Amino acid sequence: MKIPALLKQISIVILLTPIGVFGLTTNEKYYLDTIYNRIFETDIRSVLIRSATWELASAVIEAGSDQKLELRFDDLSADKRSFGYTLVHCDANWRLSDLSPGEYLTGFGQGVIRESSSSFNTTLDFTHYRLIFPEEDCMPVLSGNYALVVYEEHDPDKILFTRRFYVTEKTIQVTGRIKQPPPGEYTETGQQLDLTISFDDKQIRDPLNDITVVIVQNKRDDAAVMPGKPSFFKPGQLEYADHPFALFSGGNEFRSMDIKSMKYQSENIAAIDFRNPYYHVILKTDEDREGKPYFSKTDFNGGYYIDREKADDRHTEADYIFVHFTFAPPAFYSGENVYVAGDFSDWTAQDWNKMRFNPANGCFEAVLLLKQGMYDYCYALEDRTGALDPGIFEGNHYETANEYAVLVYYHDRHSRYDRLLSYYPMK
């Protein structure tokens, strides 16, 4: 199997597949050949890509370093399968770059996921897979946006899922702060980011045209913002101060659930039911929070963590549970397109995480199959562009403890790709 053929297949899969089959939604802001975080097979679950040294850290490594990322996922099918993978280089907009694999990858440019283990003492059998990468035969040599593409080893045309990650150079300096917006419409509901980007003006001669800044809130690449031209510019420095496109909705602290144990009911759980052969967790009815006072709480900023109480190996001993969600909408809302959302759903609007209205109780309901652990979630409305907006149900507050990442790209005209000069986290 040649890498160029696989890259062509990625474009065919994303471009020609009917909208909605793979969770893609019509959105005029994005191109259909954009590489998203997507799972293309229903048996593939709980796909996580993180730092190999800290599970809750973002998927970011430094170019030329020995830093590693860890991929974990489950296959619920009965057969034990072999999976291959490759890495795909993208531009700042997550479209396939103009580079050939031989320009950005070492070795063969592909690999095999060799580490697997069967589930143990679970009601639903699965095979758990793990990959520590980059590996010597598939090592990124350039900075930028990358996608990990996993496929059937013996059927490379069958792509199972894609996951984004970053390779950064850390060659410039970024400083910034998160503040309450000035008096006006968004003072109580928004968060303003002020940024200063410092660089060597001898190496970057046309920063206004060649530098692209992207701001991501809570790892939501689907809702990334590009501020465009800076508020102020001087040689070697770009400043974004009270910039209108660096203004975010504050959102709210995420709702959370703890399903590590099937022996006791943690907060927000109404009942735990064993309906042979599977466990069911019924959550308490969640109320609308828009317009309600802000309350501080610790969360994962929309993330989740796989765990099972007293497990020797939480990844193979954590079971899959049917979780029942019930949401009482605000009195004024009588529409559809309500979803349970978070990192666990890739922030997509799909049939499996869509809620259905129950006229008997006046609530939206959904049953999701999730692996044991701790989860952040929210209720979101699909807007006209296909994006998910939690604000109408969750509310927005300037006090919310969000996590931001500022990415600074430099379009190297001679090298034909977008270098990622900095990945700067902010809290």
C-alpha positions as CSV (number, residue, x, y, z in Angstrom):
1,M,0.0,0.0,0.0
2,K,1.4,3.3,-1.0
3,I,0.9,6.4,1.1
4,P,-0.3,8.6,-1.8
5,A,-3.1,6.2,-2.5
6,L,-4.2,6.4,1.1
7,L,-4.2,10.2,1.0
8,K,-6.3,10.1,-2.1
9,Q,-8.7,7.7,-0.3
10,I,-9.0,10.1,2.6
11,S,-10.2,12.9,0.2
12,I,-12.6,10.5,-1.5
13,V,-14.1,9.3,1.8
14,I,-14.7,12.8,3.0
15,L,-15.7,14.4,-0.3
16,L,-18.0,11.7,-1.7
17,T,-19.6,10.3,1.3
18,P,-23.2,11.6,1.8
19,I,-23.4,14.3,4.4
20,G,-24.3,12.9,7.8
21,V,-23.1,9.3,7.3
22,F,-19.7,10.0,9.0
23,G,-21.1,12.7,11.3
24,L,-20.1,15.5,8.8
25,T,-22.6,18.4,8.8
26,T,-23.2,21.1,6.3
27,N,-21.2,24.1,7.4
28,E,-20.4,26.9,5.0
29,K,-17.5,28.0,7.3
30,Y,-15.6,24.8,6.5
31,Y,-14.5,22.8,3.5
32,L,-15.6,19.2,3.0
33,D,-12.0,18.2,2.5
34,T,-11.1,19.4,6.0
35,I,-9.7,16.6,8.3
36,Y,-11.8,16.5,11.5
37,N,-11.8,14.2,14.5
38,R,-14.1,11.6,13.2
39,I,-15.0,7.9,13.9
40,F,-16.2,6.2,10.8
41,E,-17.2,2.8,12.3
42,T,-19.7,2.2,15.1
43,D,-17.7,-0.6,16.7
44,I,-14.8,1.8,17.4
45,R,-15.3,3.6,20.7
46,S,-13.5,5.7,23.4
47,V,-10.8,7.1,21.0
48,L,-8.4,9.2,23.0
49,I,-5.1,10.8,21.9
50,R,-3.1,12.6,24.6
51,S,0.4,13.2,25.8
52,A,2.1,9.9,26.7
53,T,3.2,11.4,30.0
54,W,0.0,13.2,31.1
55,E,-3.4,11.8,30.0
56,L,-5.3,15.1,30.4
57,A,-2.8,17.1,28.4
58,S,-3.4,18.2,24.8
59,A,-2.0,16.2,21.9
60,V,1.1,18.4,21.3
61,I,4.7,17.5,20.8
62,E,7.8,19.6,19.9
63,A,9.5,19.1,16.6
64,G,12.8,17.3,16.9
65,S,12.1,16.2,20.5
66,D,11.7,12.7,21.9
67,Q,8.2,13.6,23.2
68,K,5.5,11.0,22.5
69,L,1.7,10.8,22.2
70,E,-0.5,8.0,23.3
71,L,-3.5,6.7,21.4
72,R,-6.1,4.4,23.0
73,F,-9.3,3.0,21.6
74,D,-11.7,0.0,21.9
75,D,-13.1,-2.2,19.2
76,L,-16.5,-3.7,20.2
77,S,-16.6,-6.2,17.3
78,A,-16.1,-9.9,18.1
79,D,-13.1,-10.4,16.0
80,K,-9.5,-9.3,16.8
81,R,-8.3,-7.2,14.0
82,S,-5.1,-5.6,12.8
83,F,-4.9,-1.9,12.3
84,G,-2.4,0.2,10.4
85,Y,-1.9,4.0,10.6
86,T,-0.2,6.9,8.9
87,L,0.2,10.6,9.7
88,V,-1.2,13.3,7.4
89,H,0.2,16.9,7.2
90,C,-2.4,19.7,7.1
91,D,-2.4,23.4,6.7
92,A,-3.6,25.9,9.3
93,N,-7.2,25.2,8.2
94,W,-6.8,21.4,8.5
95,R,-6.9,20.8,4.8
96,L,-4.4,18.4,3.3
97,S,-1.1,20.3,2.7
98,D,0.7,20.4,-0.6
99,L,3.6,18.3,0.7
100,S,4.2,14.7,-0.2
101,P,4.5,12.2,2.7
102,G,8.2,11.8,1.9
103,E,8.7,15.5,2.7
104,Y,7.2,15.4,6.2
105,L,7.6,11.8,7.4
106,T,10.6,9.5,7.9
107,G,10.9,5.9,7.0
108,F,8.0,4.1,5.4
109,G,5.6,6.7,6.6
110,Q,3.2,4.2,8.1
111,G,3.0,1.8,11.0
112,V,1.0,-1.0,12.6
113,I,-0.8,-0.9,16.0
114,R,0.7,-3.9,17.7
115,E,-0.4,-3.5,21.3
116,S,-3.8,-5.0,22.1
117,S,-5.6,-6.7,25.0
118,S,-9.0,-8.2,25.7
119,S,-11.5,-6.8,28.1
120,F,-11.6,-8.6,31.5
121,N,-14.7,-9.3,33.6
122,T,-16.9,-6.9,31.7
123,T,-20.5,-7.4,30.6
124,L,-19.7,-6.2,27.0
125,D,-16.6,-7.8,25.4
126,F,-14.1,-5.6,23.6
127,T,-10.5,-5.4,22.5
128,H,-8.5,-2.5,23.7
129,Y,-5.7,-1.0,21.5
130,R,-2.8,1.2,22.4
131,L,-0.2,3.0,20.3
132,I,2.8,5.1,21.5
133,F,3.9,7.4,18.7
134,P,5.7,8.8,16.7
135,E,7.7,5.7,15.8
136,E,11.0,5.7,14.0
137,D,9.5,4.6,10.6
138,C,6.7,7.2,10.8
139,M,8.2,10.3,12.4
140,P,7.1,13.9,11.6
141,V,10.1,16.0,10.6
142,L,8.2,19.3,10.1
143,S,6.0,21.3,12.4
144,G,2.3,22.0,11.7
145,N,-1.1,20.4,12.0
146,Y,-1.2,16.6,11.7
147,A,-3.9,14.0,11.6
148,L,-3.4,10.4,12.7
149,V,-5.3,8.1,10.3
150,V,-6.1,4.6,11.4
151,Y,-7.3,2.0,8.9
152,E,-7.7,-1.8,8.5
153,E,-4.2,-3.2,7.9
154,H,-5.4,-5.6,5.2
155,D,-7.9,-3.1,3.7
156,P,-6.2,0.3,3.7
157,D,-9.2,1.8,1.9
158,K,-11.3,1.3,5.1
159,I,-10.5,4.2,7.3
160,L,-11.7,3.7,10.9
161,F,-11.0,7.1,12.4
162,T,-8.9,10.3,12.3
163,R,-7.5,12.2,15.2
164,R,-5.8,15.6,15.1
165,F,-2.5,16.5,16.9
166,Y,0.1,19.3,16.7
167,V,3.8,19.4,16.2
168,T,5.2,22.8,17.3
169,E,8.5,24.6,17.0
170,K,8.3,27.0,19.9
171,T,10.4,29.5,18.1
172,I,8.4,32.7,19.0
173,Q,7.1,34.1,22.3
174,V,3.4,34.5,23.1
175,T,2.0,36.2,26.2
176,G,-1.5,36.9,27.0
177,R,-4.3,37.2,29.5
178,I,-8.0,36.3,29.8
179,K,-10.1,39.2,31.1
180,Q,-13.7,40.3,31.5
181,P,-14.8,42.3,28.4
182,P,-15.3,46.1,28.7
183,P,-18.7,47.4,29.5
184,G,-21.2,46.5,26.9
185,E,-23.3,43.6,25.5
186,Y,-20.8,40.9,26.5
187,T,-19.5,42.2,29.8
188,E,-21.3,39.5,31.9
189,T,-21.3,36.7,29.4
190,G,-18.0,36.9,27.5
191,Q,-14.3,36.4,27.8
192,Q,-11.7,38.7,26.1
193,L,-8.2,37.5,25.2
194,D,-5.4,40.0,24.9
195,L,-2.3,38.7,23.2
196,T,1.2,39.8,22.3
197,I,3.2,37.8,19.8
198,S,7.0,38.6,19.6
199,F,9.2,37.3,16.8
200,D,12.5,37.9,14.9
201,D,11.5,40.5,12.3
202,K,14.6,39.5,10.3
203,Q,13.2,36.0,9.7
204,I,9.6,37.0,9.3
205,R,9.5,40.0,7.0
206,D,5.8,40.2,6.2
207,P,4.0,39.1,9.4
208,L,0.7,40.8,8.5
209,N,0.3,38.4,5.6
210,D,2.4,35.4,6.5
211,I,1.4,34.9,10.2
212,T,-1.9,33.3,11.1
213,V,-3.2,33.2,14.7
214,V,-5.8,30.7,15.8
215,I,-7.5,30.6,19.2
216,V,-9.2,27.4,20.5
217,Q,-11.4,27.2,23.5
218,N,-11.5,24.0,25.5
219,K,-9.8,22.0,22.7
220,R,-12.9,22.6,20.5
221,D,-11.2,22.8,17.1
222,D,-14.6,23.0,15.5
223,A,-15.1,26.4,17.1
224,A,-11.7,27.8,16.5
225,V,-11.4,31.6,15.9
226,M,-8.9,33.4,13.6
227,P,-8.6,37.0,14.7
228,G,-7.1,38.2,11.5
229,K,-5.2,41.5,11.4
230,P,-3.8,42.6,14.8
231,S,-4.9,45.6,16.8
232,F,-1.4,47.0,16.8
233,F,1.8,46.2,14.8
234,K,5.4,47.1,15.2
235,P,8.6,45.5,14.0
236,G,8.9,42.1,15.8
237,Q,5.6,42.3,17.5
238,L,1.8,41.8,16.9
239,E,-0.7,42.8,19.6
240,Y,-4.3,41.8,19.9
241,A,-5.9,44.1,22.5
242,D,-9.7,44.2,22.9
243,H,-9.8,42.6,19.5
244,P,-13.5,41.9,18.4
245,F,-12.5,38.4,17.1
246,A,-10.7,37.4,20.2
247,L,-14.0,37.7,22.2
248,F,-15.5,34.4,23.2
249,S,-18.8,33.3,24.9
250,G,-17.8,32.4,28.4
251,G,-20.0,29.3,28.6
252,N,-20.6,27.6,31.9
253,E,-18.8,25.0,33.9
254,F,-19.6,21.6,32.5
255,R,-22.1,19.2,34.0
256,S,-20.4,16.0,35.1
257,M,-21.0,12.4,36.0
258,D,-19.0,9.7,37.7
259,I,-19.7,6.2,36.6
260,K,-16.5,4.5,37.8
261,S,-18.5,2.2,40.1
262,M,-21.7,0.3,39.6
263,K,-22.0,-0.3,43.4
264,Y,-22.9,3.1,44.6
265,Q,-24.7,6.2,43.2
266,S,-22.5,9.2,42.9
267,E,-23.7,12.8,42.6
268,N,-26.3,13.3,39.7
269,I,-27.1,9.6,39.5
270,A,-30.7,8.7,40.2
271,A,-30.4,4.9,39.9
272,I,-28.1,2.0,38.8
273,D,-30.0,-0.8,37.1
274,F,-28.7,-4.2,36.0
275,R,-30.8,-5.3,33.0
276,N,-29.3,-8.6,32.0
277,P,-26.8,-8.6,30.5
278,Y,-25.9,-4.9,30.8
279,Y,-25.8,-2.1,33.4
280,H,-27.9,1.0,33.0
281,V,-27.2,4.3,34.8
282,I,-30.2,6.7,35.1
283,L,-29.1,10.3,35.6
284,K,-31.2,12.8,37.5
285,T,-33.2,15.1,35.3
286,D,-31.0,18.1,34.3
287,E,-32.6,21.6,34.3
288,D,-32.0,24.4,32.0
289,R,-29.2,26.8,33.3
290,E,-29.5,29.8,31.0
291,G,-30.0,32.9,33.1
292,K,-29.2,31.1,36.3
293,P,-26.4,32.4,38.7
294,Y,-22.9,31.2,38.1
295,F,-21.4,28.6,40.5
296,S,-17.8,27.6,40.4
297,K,-16.8,23.9,40.1
298,T,-13.9,21.9,39.0
299,D,-14.3,20.1,35.6
300,F,-12.3,18.7,32.7
301,N,-13.4,21.5,30.4
302,G,-15.5,19.1,28.4
303,G,-13.1,16.2,28.5
304,Y,-13.4,12.7,30.0
305,Y,-11.3,10.2,31.8
306,I,-11.6,6.4,31.6
307,D,-11.6,4.7,35.0
308,R,-13.1,1.8,37.0
309,E,-13.0,1.7,40.8
310,K,-10.4,-0.8,42.2
311,A,-9.3,-1.9,38.7
312,D,-5.8,-3.2,38.1
313,D,-6.1,-2.1,34.5
314,R,-8.8,0.5,34.1
315,H,-8.6,0.4,30.2
316,T,-9.5,-3.3,30.0
317,E,-11.6,-3.6,33.1
318,A,-13.8,-0.5,32.7
319,D,-17.2,-1.7,31.3
320,Y,-19.5,-0.2,28.8
321,I,-22.7,1.2,30.4
322,F,-26.0,2.5,29.0
323,V,-26.4,6.0,30.4
324,H,-29.8,7.6,30.4
325,F,-29.9,11.4,30.0
326,T,-33.0,13.5,30.7
327,F,-33.1,17.2,30.0
328,A,-36.0,19.6,31.0
329,P,-35.8,22.4,28.4
330,P,-36.7,26.0,29.0
331,A,-40.4,26.8,28.7
332,F,-39.9,28.8,25.5
333,Y,-38.1,26.0,23.6
334,S,-40.2,23.5,21.6
335,G,-37.9,22.7,18.7
336,E,-35.6,19.7,18.0
337,N,-31.9,19.3,17.3
338,V,-30.8,18.9,21.0
339,Y,-27.7,16.9,21.6
340,V,-25.7,15.6,24.5
341,A,-22.2,16.9,23.8
342,G,-18.6,16.9,24.9
343,D,-15.2,15.6,23.9
344,F,-16.7,12.1,24.1
345,S,-18.9,12.9,21.1
346,D,-16.2,14.9,19.2
347,W,-18.5,17.9,19.5
348,T,-20.5,16.6,16.6
349,A,-24.3,16.4,15.9
350,Q,-25.0,12.7,15.1
351,D,-27.9,10.4,15.5
352,W,-26.4,8.5,18.4
353,N,-26.1,11.5,20.7
354,K,-29.2,13.3,19.6
355,M,-32.0,13.6,22.1
356,R,-35.7,12.8,21.5
357,F,-38.6,14.7,23.0
358,N,-40.9,12.8,25.3
359,P,-44.3,14.5,25.4
360,A,-45.3,12.4,28.5
361,N,-42.8,14.3,30.7
362,G,-42.0,17.3,28.6
363,C,-38.3,16.4,28.5
364,F,-35.6,15.5,26.0
365,E,-34.1,12.0,26.5
366,A,-31.2,10.0,25.1
367,V,-29.5,6.7,26.0
368,L,-25.7,6.6,25.3
369,L,-23.3,3.7,25.5
370,L,-20.3,5.0,27.4
371,K,-17.2,3.4,29.0
372,Q,-16.9,3.7,32.7
373,G,-15.1,6.8,34.0
374,M,-15.7,10.5,34.7
375,Y,-17.3,12.6,32.0
376,D,-18.0,16.3,31.4
377,Y,-21.1,16.9,29.2
378,C,-23.5,19.6,28.2
379,Y,-26.7,20.1,26.3
380,A,-26.3,21.8,23.0
381,L,-28.4,23.0,20.1
382,E,-27.4,22.4,16.5
383,D,-27.5,25.8,14.7
384,R,-28.1,26.5,11.1
385,T,-24.4,25.9,10.2
386,G,-24.3,22.5,11.8
387,A,-22.3,23.6,14.8
388,L,-23.2,22.8,18.4
389,D,-24.0,25.8,20.7
390,P,-24.5,25.0,24.4
391,G,-25.2,28.7,25.3
392,I,-29.0,28.6,24.9
393,F,-29.3,25.8,27.5
394,E,-26.2,26.2,29.7
395,G,-25.8,30.0,29.8
396,N,-22.7,32.1,29.5
397,H,-20.6,33.7,32.3
398,Y,-17.4,35.7,32.2
399,E,-16.3,33.9,35.4
400,T,-16.2,30.4,33.8
401,A,-12.8,28.7,34.1
402,N,-12.1,27.9,30.5
403,E,-8.9,26.6,28.8
404,Y,-7.6,28.3,25.7
405,A,-4.8,27.5,23.3
406,V,-3.2,30.1,21.0
407,L,-1.6,28.7,17.8
408,V,0.7,30.8,15.7
409,Y,1.4,29.7,12.1
410,Y,3.9,31.0,9.6
411,H,3.2,30.4,6.0
412,D,6.7,29.6,4.6
413,R,6.4,30.4,0.9
414,H,9.6,28.7,0.0
415,S,8.7,25.5,1.9
416,R,5.0,25.4,0.8
417,Y,3.5,24.7,4.2
418,D,2.2,26.3,7.4
419,R,4.8,26.0,10.2
420,L,3.4,25.9,13.7
421,L,5.7,28.3,15.5
422,S,3.9,28.2,18.9
423,Y,1.2,26.3,20.8
424,Y,0.5,28.5,23.9
425,P,-1.9,27.3,26.5
426,M,-3.9,29.8,28.7
427,K,-6.1,29.4,31.7
